[in-house]
């Protein structure tokens, strides 16, 4: 997942914990291999290059959910920003970036692909999909399902800040999660206690693209390029939903969310 991943399992035996951890590791590697945007041999790449159009049940479900969140966020959460994503690492000047981006922007948007039965259809050759901001959170939810399936009552899953807490700690306390200060990442500005909940934090300070004297955040959408807050944290029932809305709030803080716990650091 190109990020540090942590798994804490409270079990009666080490052997059982190791067995569950191995199952989660294998599942996570499977998802990473299948949906790796940068791997030309991945299943996702075969879709982006139009070499494949048939969808298995898992991929169909993920793409349908992504389209639903695209609609729910009024186009802010958009897996097709991959159409212009590559420009930020290949263009040498801001002028060249904007010129190429203007040419590709008409092909950004989930309306440019549709799913009929078990196949995906694009209305042009340019639109690409990146599930990177979706699959990591999905992997956390899958890990939580594996933990629960094995009747573990207490565990914490943390894939690069995408977190799910299964139950409470053995001492009865909820899991306490610290939110880093975007201006001083060795300090925390907020703490949340969670139980059978997911917490994700999106931040503009983590990764950026530098082109000439322009600094671009890795979080962007078709209509918005400037991130208002320094970070956004969302707590919900599953990691995918938390991730979708924490990312979307980084683009537009006024976006409507379901009944979620939301914390935004405006700096």
C-alpha positions as CSV (number, residue, x, y, z in Angstrom):
1,X,0.0,0.0,0.0
2,X,3.1,2.2,-0.2
3,X,2.7,3.3,3.4
4,X,3.4,1.8,6.8
5,X,0.7,-0.6,7.9
6,X,0.0,-1.7,11.5
7,X,-2.1,-4.4,12.9
8,X,-2.7,-5.0,16.6
9,X,-4.7,-8.1,17.5
10,X,-5.6,-9.0,21.1
11,X,-6.0,-12.8,21.2
12,X,-5.6,-15.7,23.7
13,X,-2.8,-17.2,21.7
14,X,0.0,-15.9,19.5
15,X,-0.6,-18.6,17.0
16,X,-4.1,-17.4,16.4
17,X,-3.0,-13.8,16.0
18,X,-0.3,-14.8,13.6
19,X,-2.8,-16.8,11.5
20,X,-5.2,-13.9,11.3
21,X,-2.3,-11.4,10.5
22,X,-1.2,-13.7,7.7
23,X,-4.7,-13.8,6.2
24,X,-4.9,-10.0,6.3
25,X,-1.5,-9.7,4.7
26,X,-2.4,-12.0,1.9
27,X,-5.7,-10.2,1.3
28,X,-4.0,-6.8,1.3
29,X,-1.3,-7.9,-1.2
30,X,-4.0,-9.3,-3.4
31,X,-5.9,-6.0,-3.5
32,X,-2.6,-4.1,-4.1
33,X,-1.6,-6.3,-7.0
34,X,-5.1,-6.2,-8.5
35,X,-5.7,-2.5,-8.4
36,X,-2.2,-1.0,-8.6
37,X,-2.6,2.0,-10.9
38,X,1.2,2.1,-11.6
39,X,1.6,-1.6,-12.5
40,X,1.0,-2.1,-16.2
41,X,0.2,-5.7,-15.5
42,X,-2.5,-5.0,-12.9
43,X,-6.2,-5.7,-13.6
44,X,-6.9,-1.9,-13.2
45,X,-4.3,-1.1,-15.9
46,X,-6.0,-3.5,-18.3
47,X,-9.2,-1.6,-17.8
48,X,-7.5,1.8,-18.3
49,X,-5.8,0.6,-21.5
50,X,-9.1,-0.9,-22.7
51,X,-7.6,-4.3,-22.8
52,X,-10.3,-5.6,-20.5
53,X,-13.9,-4.6,-19.9
54,X,-15.4,-7.5,-18.1
55,X,-15.8,-6.9,-14.3
56,X,-15.7,-9.4,-11.6
57,X,-18.1,-9.0,-8.7
58,X,-15.7,-7.2,-6.5
59,X,-14.6,-4.7,-9.1
60,X,-18.1,-4.0,-10.2
61,X,-19.1,-3.3,-6.6
62,X,-16.2,-0.9,-6.0
63,X,-16.8,1.0,-9.2
64,X,-20.5,1.3,-8.5
65,X,-19.7,2.6,-5.0
66,X,-17.3,5.1,-6.4
67,X,-19.9,6.4,-8.8
68,X,-22.4,6.7,-5.9
69,X,-19.9,8.8,-3.9
70,X,-19.2,10.9,-7.0
71,X,-22.8,11.8,-7.1
72,X,-23.2,12.2,-3.3
73,X,-20.2,14.7,-3.2
74,X,-21.4,16.6,-6.3
75,X,-18.4,15.4,-8.3
76,X,-15.7,16.2,-5.7
77,X,-14.7,12.6,-5.0
78,X,-13.7,11.4,-8.4
79,X,-11.7,8.3,-9.3
80,X,-11.3,9.6,-12.9
81,X,-8.9,12.5,-11.8
82,X,-6.3,9.9,-12.9
83,X,-7.0,11.3,-16.3
84,X,-4.9,14.3,-15.4
85,X,-2.9,12.9,-12.5
86,X,0.1,11.9,-14.6
87,X,0.6,15.4,-15.8
88,X,1.8,16.6,-12.4
89,X,4.9,14.3,-12.7
90,X,5.6,14.6,-16.5
91,X,5.1,18.3,-17.2
92,X,8.2,20.6,-16.6
93,X,6.4,24.0,-16.6
94,X,3.2,25.3,-15.1
95,X,2.2,26.5,-18.6
96,X,2.6,23.1,-20.1
97,X,0.7,21.6,-17.2
98,X,-2.3,23.9,-17.6
99,X,-2.3,23.5,-21.4
100,X,-2.4,19.7,-21.2
101,X,-4.8,19.7,-18.3
102,X,-7.2,21.9,-20.3
103,X,-7.2,19.4,-23.1
104,X,-7.9,16.5,-20.8
105,X,-10.4,18.0,-18.3
106,X,-13.4,17.3,-20.6
107,X,-12.7,13.6,-20.1
108,X,-12.6,13.8,-16.3
109,X,-15.8,12.7,-14.5
110,X,-17.5,9.4,-13.6
111,X,-20.2,10.1,-16.2
112,X,-17.6,9.1,-18.8
113,X,-17.9,5.4,-17.9
114,X,-20.9,3.2,-17.2
115,X,-21.4,-0.3,-16.0
116,X,-23.9,-2.5,-17.8
117,X,-24.4,-6.0,-16.4
118,X,-20.8,-7.2,-15.8
119,X,-18.9,-4.8,-18.2
120,X,-17.5,-1.3,-18.0
121,X,-17.9,1.0,-21.0
122,X,-16.1,4.3,-21.6
123,X,-17.3,7.0,-23.9
124,X,-13.8,8.1,-24.9
125,X,-10.2,6.8,-25.1
126,X,-8.7,9.2,-22.5
127,X,-10.6,8.7,-19.3
128,X,-8.6,6.7,-16.7
129,X,-9.5,5.4,-13.3
130,X,-7.4,5.4,-10.1
131,X,-8.7,3.5,-7.1
132,X,-5.8,4.4,-4.9
133,X,-7.9,6.7,-2.7
134,X,-10.4,4.0,-2.3
135,X,-8.8,0.6,-2.2
136,X,-6.5,1.2,0.8
137,X,-9.6,2.1,2.8
138,X,-11.4,-0.9,1.4
139,X,-8.4,-3.1,2.4
140,X,-8.9,-1.8,6.0
141,X,-12.5,-2.7,5.9
142,X,-11.6,-6.2,4.5
143,X,-9.1,-6.6,7.3
144,X,-11.8,-5.7,9.9
145,X,-14.1,-8.3,8.4
146,X,-11.4,-10.9,8.7
147,X,-10.8,-10.0,12.3
148,X,-14.5,-10.2,13.1
149,X,-14.9,-13.5,11.2
150,X,-12.3,-15.0,13.5
151,X,-14.3,-13.8,16.5
152,X,-11.6,-11.4,17.7
153,X,-13.3,-8.8,20.0
154,X,-10.4,-6.3,20.2
155,X,-8.1,-5.1,17.4
156,X,-6.8,-2.0,15.7
157,X,-6.0,-1.7,12.0
158,X,-4.0,1.2,10.7
159,X,-3.0,1.4,7.1
160,X,-1.1,4.7,6.8
161,X,-3.6,6.6,8.9
162,X,-6.7,4.9,7.7
163,X,-7.9,3.3,10.9
164,X,-10.5,0.9,12.1
165,X,-11.0,-0.1,15.7
166,X,-12.6,-3.5,16.4
167,X,-14.4,-3.3,19.8
168,X,-12.5,-1.8,22.7
169,X,-9.1,-2.5,24.3
170,X,-8.9,-5.5,26.6
171,X,-9.1,-3.2,29.6
172,X,-12.4,-1.8,28.5
173,X,-11.2,1.5,27.2
174,X,-12.0,2.7,23.7
175,X,-9.1,3.1,21.3
176,X,-7.6,6.6,21.5
177,X,-6.4,8.1,18.2
178,X,-4.3,11.2,17.9
179,X,-4.7,13.7,15.0
180,X,-1.3,15.2,14.0
181,X,-0.8,19.0,13.9
182,X,-0.3,19.8,10.2
183,X,2.1,22.6,11.2
184,X,4.1,20.4,13.6
185,X,3.7,16.7,12.8
186,X,5.4,15.5,16.0
187,X,2.5,17.0,18.0
188,X,-1.2,16.3,18.2
189,X,-4.0,18.8,18.0
190,X,-6.9,16.5,18.7
191,X,-7.7,13.1,20.1
192,X,-10.7,10.9,19.4
193,X,-11.9,7.7,21.1
194,X,-13.4,5.1,18.7
195,X,-15.1,1.7,19.0
196,X,-16.2,-0.4,16.0
197,X,-15.6,2.7,13.9
198,X,-13.3,3.9,11.2
199,X,-11.2,7.1,11.3
200,X,-9.3,8.7,8.4
201,X,-7.4,11.9,8.1
202,X,-6.5,13.6,4.8
203,X,-3.9,16.4,4.8
204,X,-2.4,18.7,2.3
205,X,1.1,18.7,3.9
206,X,1.8,15.0,3.3
207,X,2.5,14.9,-0.5
208,X,2.8,17.7,-3.0
209,X,3.9,18.3,-6.6
210,X,6.4,21.1,-7.3
211,X,6.5,22.6,-10.8
212,X,8.6,25.7,-11.1
213,X,7.4,28.0,-8.3
214,X,4.0,26.3,-8.1
215,X,3.1,23.8,-5.4
216,X,0.2,21.5,-6.0
217,X,-1.3,19.2,-3.4
218,X,-1.9,15.5,-4.3
219,X,-5.6,16.1,-3.4
220,X,-7.5,17.8,-6.2
221,X,-10.6,17.5,-8.3
222,X,-11.8,18.6,-11.7
223,X,-13.2,21.9,-10.5
224,X,-11.0,22.7,-7.5
225,X,-7.3,23.0,-7.1
226,X,-6.7,24.9,-4.0
227,X,-7.2,23.1,-0.7
228,X,-8.8,25.3,2.0
229,X,-8.0,23.3,5.2
230,X,-4.7,21.8,6.4
231,X,-6.4,18.5,7.3
232,X,-9.8,16.9,7.6
233,X,-10.7,13.9,9.8
234,X,-13.9,11.9,9.5
235,X,-15.2,9.1,11.7
236,X,-17.9,6.8,10.3
237,X,-19.0,3.1,10.2
238,X,-16.5,2.0,7.6
239,X,-13.1,3.2,6.3
240,X,-14.2,3.7,2.7
241,X,-16.8,6.2,3.7
242,X,-14.5,8.0,6.1
243,X,-11.8,8.2,3.4
244,X,-14.2,9.5,0.7
245,X,-15.4,12.4,2.9
246,X,-12.1,13.3,4.5
247,X,-10.6,13.6,1.0
248,X,-13.6,15.5,-0.3
249,X,-13.6,18.0,2.6
250,X,-10.0,18.8,1.7
251,X,-11.3,20.1,-1.6
252,X,-14.5,21.8,-0.4
253,X,-15.2,22.2,3.3
254,X,-18.9,23.1,2.8
255,X,-19.7,19.7,1.2
256,X,-22.6,17.9,2.8
257,X,-21.8,14.7,4.7
258,X,-24.0,12.0,6.3
259,X,-24.2,11.8,10.0
260,X,-20.5,11.6,10.6
261,X,-18.0,12.9,13.1
262,X,-16.0,15.6,11.2
263,X,-13.0,17.6,12.4
264,X,-11.4,20.2,10.1
265,X,-8.2,22.1,10.8
266,X,-8.3,25.3,8.9
267,X,-4.9,26.4,10.1
